[in-house]
Amino acid sequence: MDSQVLVALALSLVGGMSTSLGALFVIINQAPNLKMLGILQGFAAGLMLSISFLDLAHNAMNSIGFLKGNLWFFAGVIFFAVVANFIPEPTLAPVSDVKSKKKTGDEGGKDIMKKHRRQVLFSGIITAIGISLHNFPEGMAVFLGSIKGLRVGVNLALAIALHNIPEGVAVALPVYFATQSKWQAFKLATLSGFAEPLGVVIVAYLFPSSLSPEILEGLLASVGGVMAFLTLHEMLPLAFDYAGQKLAVKAVFFGMASMSASLYFLEISLPEEMSL
C-alpha cells in the first residue's frame, strides 16, 4: 500500500475514532431518564438537520446547481418515505402513561417501556447510519489534505476529531438507553467512525475510475434528504414526547448551532482550493 495512503488512513483513524471518545462520555455516566433522553434526542436531531441542510444539500446545490441539487435531495426524501411505509414501528404512548402504569405495577407499563426502547434504538441506528454517511466524505477530505502536505492533513484530522465527538454522543446515547449495554453503545458509535478510513480507501483506489464528481454530489444530496426525513419522522417525535415541545425545540437549535460552528471551524482548517 502506498505510504501516502497509509498516512491518510492513520490520520482518518484519528478523526474517525473520536466518535469513541463521545461514546465514552455517555457510558461512564448512568443511563439518562426519559426527559434527559428527549433533550439529547433533540440535540441529535439538530446535528442531523444541520448536516442534511447546511452541509450535504448546500454543497450539492453549490456544486451541481440549485435545481439538480434539489431534485437529488427530494429524491432521497421520497425514496425513504416509501421505504418507511414498509418498516414496522411501535406506537408511542405518552411518558405520563408509562409513569402511571409503573406506579400501579401494571404489566402494561413494562410493555409500553419496551416499545419506547425499541423506538429509541431505531433512532440510534438511524443516527449511526446518517453520521457514517456524513463521515465518508470527511475521509476523502483527509486523503486529499494529506496529499497537499502532512501539516494540512494533521490539522484537518484534528479538526474532524473535535467535530466528531458530539456525533459519538448522538449515536451512543439512544443505544445505551435502549439496550442498557455500554458495550453496544460504544461499539455502534465506534463503527460509525470507520466510515472515514473507508472514505480514504474508496477515494484512493476506486473513486477516480468509477464515479463522477457530479453523481457523487447528487448521491450525497440524496443522503441529506434521507437524513432530513428520518430526523423529522423519527427523532423529533421522540424528543417532543420525552422532553416536551419547548425544551426539545431549544435542544434542536442548540444542536444545529453546535454542528454549524463545528462545520465552520472544519472548513477554515482546509486550504482555499479544497472544501468538504
C-alpha positions in Angstrom: 0.0 0.0 0.0 1.3 3.5 -0.9 2.9 5.3 2.0 0.7 8.4 1.3 -2.4 6.2 1.6 -1.1 4.8 4.9 -0.6 8.3 6.3 -4.1 9.3 5.2 -5.5 6.1 6.8 -3.7 6.9 10.1 -5.0 10.5 10.1 -8.5 9.4 9.2 -8.5 6.9 12.1 -7.6 9.7 14.5 -10.6 11.7 13.3 -13.0 8.8 12.9 -12.2 7.1 16.3 -13.0 10.3 18.1 -16.6 9.1 18.0 -15.5 6.6 20.5 -14.5 9.5 22.8 -18.0 10.8 22.5 -19.4 7.4 23.4 -17.2 7.2 26.5 -18.8 10.4 27.8 -22.1 8.6 27.6 -21.2 5.2 29.1 -19.2 6.5 32.1 -22.5 8.1 33.3 -25.7 6.4 34.4 -28.4 5.8 31.7 -30.4 9.0 31.3 -34.0 9.4 32.4 -36.7 10.0 29.7 -36.7 13.8 30.0 -32.9 14.0 29.6 -33.1 11.5 26.7 -35.6 13.7 25.0 -33.4 16.7 25.3 -30.4 14.9 23.9 -32.6 13.4 21.1 -33.5 16.9 20.2 -29.8 17.9 20.2 -29.0 14.9 18.0 -31.9 15.9 15.7 -30.3 19.3 15.4 -27.0 17.8 14.5 -28.6 15.7 11.8 -30.7 18.6 10.3 -27.6 20.8 10.2 -25.6 18.1 8.4 -28.5 17.5 6.0 -29.5 21.1 5.0 -26.3 23.1 5.7 -23.7 20.6 4.6 -24.8 17.9 2.2 -27.7 19.6 0.4 -25.9 23.0 0.5 -22.7 21.6 -1.0 -24.6 19.7 -3.7 -26.5 22.9 -4.8 -23.3 24.8 -5.0 -21.6 22.1 -7.0 -24.2 20.9 -9.4 -26.7 23.7 -9.4 -29.8 24.6 -7.4 -32.3 22.6 -9.5 -30.3 19.4 -9.7 -29.3 19.6 -6.0 -33.0 19.9 -5.0 -34.0 17.1 -7.3 -31.5 14.8 -5.8 -32.4 15.9 -2.3 -36.1 15.3 -2.7 -35.4 12.0 -4.5 -33.8 10.9 -1.2 -36.8 12.2 0.8 -39.4 10.4 -1.5 -37.3 7.2 -1.6 -37.2 6.8 2.2 -40.8 8.0 2.6 -41.8 5.0 0.5 -39.4 2.7 2.3 -40.7 3.9 5.7 -44.2 2.5 4.9 -42.8 -1.0 5.0 -40.8 -0.6 8.3 -42.9 -1.7 11.3 -42.8 0.8 14.1 -44.0 0.5 17.6 -46.6 3.2 18.6 -45.5 5.6 21.3 -47.6 6.2 24.4 -47.2 9.4 26.4 -44.5 9.3 29.0 -47.1 10.1 31.7 -48.9 6.9 30.9 -45.6 4.9 31.3 -45.0 6.5 34.7 -48.6 6.0 35.9 -48.6 2.4 34.9 -45.3 1.8 36.6 -46.7 3.2 39.8 -49.7 0.9 39.8 -47.5 -2.1 39.0 -49.4 -2.8 35.7 -47.7 -5.2 33.4 -48.8 -2.9 30.5 -46.3 -0.3 31.7 -43.4 -2.7 31.0 -44.8 -3.4 27.6 -45.0 0.3 26.8 -41.5 0.9 28.0 -40.3 -1.9 25.8 -41.9 -0.1 22.8 -40.2 3.1 23.9 -36.8 1.3 24.0 -37.3 -0.2 20.5 -38.2 3.2 19.1 -35.2 4.8 20.7 -32.9 2.0 19.5 -34.2 2.6 16.0 -33.5 6.3 16.2 -29.9 5.5 17.4 -29.3 3.2 14.4 -30.7 5.9 12.1 -28.3 8.4 13.6 -25.3 6.0 13.3 -26.1 5.4 9.6 -26.6 9.1 8.9 -23.4 10.1 10.7 -21.4 7.3 8.9 -22.6 8.6 5.5 -21.6 12.1 6.7 -18.2 10.9 7.8 -17.5 9.2 4.5 -16.6 12.4 2.5 -14.6 13.6 5.5 -12.3 10.6 5.0 -11.9 11.7 1.3 -11.0 15.2 2.5 -8.4 13.9 4.9 -6.8 11.9 2.0 -6.8 14.9 -0.3 -5.5 17.1 2.5 -2.6 14.8 3.2 -1.7 14.9 -0.5 -1.3 18.7 -0.1 1.0 18.1 2.8 1.4 16.5 6.2 0.6 19.7 8.1 -2.7 20.2 6.2 -3.6 16.5 6.8 -2.8 16.7 10.5 -4.7 19.9 11.1 -7.7 18.6 9.2 -7.7 15.3 11.1 -7.6 17.1 14.5 -10.4 19.4 13.4 -12.5 16.4 12.3 -11.7 14.7 15.6 -13.2 17.6 17.6 -16.1 17.8 15.2 -16.9 14.0 15.7 -17.0 13.9 19.5 -20.7 15.2 19.7 -21.6 12.8 16.9 -20.4 9.9 19.0 -22.6 11.1 21.9 -25.6 11.3 19.5 -25.1 7.7 18.4 -24.2 6.2 21.8 -26.9 7.8 23.9 -30.0 6.3 22.5 -28.4 2.9 22.0 -27.3 2.9 25.7 -30.7 3.9 26.8 -32.5 1.3 24.7 -30.2 -1.7 25.3 -28.7 -0.8 28.8 -25.4 -2.1 27.3 -22.4 0.1 27.5 -20.6 -2.2 25.0 -23.3 -2.0 22.3 -23.4 1.8 22.7 -19.6 2.1 22.4 -19.4 -0.4 19.5 -22.0 1.3 17.3 -20.5 4.8 17.9 -17.1 3.4 17.1 -18.3 1.7 13.9 -19.8 4.9 12.7 -16.4 6.5 12.8 -14.9 3.7 10.5 -16.6 5.4 7.5 -13.7 7.9 7.5 -10.9 5.4 6.8 -13.3 3.7 4.3 -13.6 7.1 2.5 -9.8 7.2 2.2 -9.7 3.7 0.7 -12.5 4.5 -1.8 -11.1 7.8 -3.0 -7.5 6.3 -3.2 -8.4 3.2 -5.2 -12.0 3.3 -6.6 -13.2 6.9 -7.0 -11.1 8.1 -9.9 -12.3 5.5 -12.4 -15.8 4.6 -11.2 -17.9 7.7 -10.1 -18.1 11.2 -11.5 -18.0 14.1 -9.0 -21.4 15.3 -10.1 -23.0 11.9 -9.4 -21.2 11.8 -6.0 -22.6 15.2 -5.1 -26.1 14.2 -6.2 -25.9 11.0 -4.1 -24.8 13.0 -1.0 -27.7 15.3 -1.5 -30.0 12.3 -1.6 -28.4 11.1 1.6 -29.2 14.6 3.1 -32.8 14.1 2.0 -33.0 10.7 3.7 -31.4 12.1 6.9 -33.8 15.0 7.0 -36.9 12.7 6.6 -35.6 10.3 9.2 -34.9 13.1 11.7 -38.3 14.7 11.2 -40.2 11.4 11.1 -38.4 9.5 13.9 -36.2 11.6 16.1 -38.2 14.8 16.7 -41.4 13.0 17.8 -39.3 11.2 20.4 -37.8 14.4 21.6 -41.2 16.1 21.8 -42.7 13.1 23.6 -40.0 12.7 26.2 -38.8 16.3 26.8 -41.8 18.4 25.8 -42.1 20.7 22.9 -40.3 23.8 24.3 -37.3 22.0 25.7 -37.0 19.8 22.6 -37.1 22.8 20.2 -34.4 24.6 22.2 -32.3 21.4 22.1 -32.7 21.1 18.3 -31.5 24.7 17.7 -28.6 24.2 20.1 -27.6 21.0 18.2 -27.9 22.9 14.9 -25.7 25.7 16.2 -23.1 23.3 17.5 -22.8 21.4 14.2 -22.8 24.7 12.2 -19.9 26.0 14.3 -18.1 22.7 14.0 -18.6 22.7 10.2 -17.3 26.2 10.1 -14.1 25.5 12.0 -13.6 22.4 9.9 -14.0 24.4 6.7 -11.5 27.1 7.7 -8.9 24.4 8.5 -8.9 23.4 4.8 -6.7 25.1 2.2 -8.6 27.6 0.0 -8.7 25.2 -3.0 -10.3 22.4 -1.0 -13.7 22.0 0.6 -15.8 19.3 2.2 
